[in-house]
Amino acid sequence: MADCIFCMLANHDIPTNVVYEDDQIFCFHDADPQAPVHVLVIPKKHIECIDALTEEDKEMIGHLMLKIQDIAKELGLENGYRVVSNNGEDAFQTVKHLHFHILGKRKMSWPPG
């Protein structure tokens, strides 16, 4: 989607601090971190939210969820971490692109975007 900031980041149209990238997903440091470690993991395919997932997204979302484990280890989150995804306006989803926050190293303020 042309006006989606997360699509622009994943397409490298806007510079960001990349943590991980493959053909399906993109992970980068949050611009307004709520914890000492705060990264976002997004599908490269534009999907608005969890409710917009379809059967064809099953393999990608499984890959994304399993990759979160690897990313957390790479970031030194051996002692635990939080994974958060807000779904829709009432859940404080501010960017209309499916994303998962990985947060670690201390308690965070609530809610993340």
GIDA-V484608 format. One record per residue. N is the residue number from 0. RES is the residue in one small letter. SS is DSSP state (alpha for helix, beta for strand, coil for the rest). Layout:
N RES SS
N RES SS
//
This chain:
0 m coil
1 a coil
2 d coil
3 c coil
4 i alpha
5 f alpha
6 c alpha
7 m alpha
8 l alpha
9 a alpha
10 n coil
11 h coil
12 d coil
13 i coil
14 p coil
15 t coil
16 n coil
17 v beta
18 v beta
19 y beta
20 e beta
21 d coil
22 d coil
23 q coil
24 i beta
25 f beta
26 c beta
27 f beta
28 h beta
29 d coil
30 a coil
31 d coil
32 p coil
33 q coil
34 a coil
35 p coil
36 v beta
37 h beta
38 v beta
39 l beta
40 v beta
41 i beta
42 p beta
43 k coil
44 k coil
45 h coil
46 i coil
47 e coil
48 c coil
49 i alpha
50 d alpha
51 a alpha
52 l coil
53 t coil
54 e alpha
55 e alpha
56 d alpha
57 k alpha
58 e alpha
59 m alpha
60 i alpha
61 g alpha
62 h alpha
63 l alpha
64 m alpha
65 l alpha
66 k alpha
67 i alpha
68 q alpha
69 d alpha
70 i alpha
71 a alpha
72 k alpha
73 e alpha
74 l coil
75 g coil
76 l coil
77 e coil
78 n coil
79 g coil
80 y coil
81 r beta
82 v beta
83 v beta
84 s coil
85 n coil
86 n coil
87 g coil
88 e alpha
89 d alpha
90 a alpha
91 f coil
92 q coil
93 t coil
94 v coil
95 k coil
96 h coil
97 l coil
98 h beta
99 f beta
100 h beta
101 i beta
102 l beta
103 g beta
104 k coil
105 r coil
106 k coil
107 m coil
108 s coil
109 w coil
110 p coil
111 p coil
112 g coil
//
